[in-house]
Amino acid sequence: MPAITTRNLDDALKTRLRLQTARHGQSMEEEARQLLRRGLDQDAGAGQVRLTVLAQTLFGPAHGLELALLPRGPPRDLPAGWPG
């Protein structure tokens, strides 16, 4: 199984990790794994942004750019062999 080494961890943070580990009754290694897992799980949900929302956030009217909507034409026929 892969391993990582964390260098330059300040003493105060290491102490907090050690105390939290003691409260949870597990090793510092297991505590760090759980903290990483929770942090990445939360981040995964944050990464699911719709493209339209992202475009409005970056380029919308609040930023001095008004995006014009293109006219929509009639739907195209599905290619032969596609379900539907």
Beta strands, then each sheet from edge to edge (+ up, - down):
end
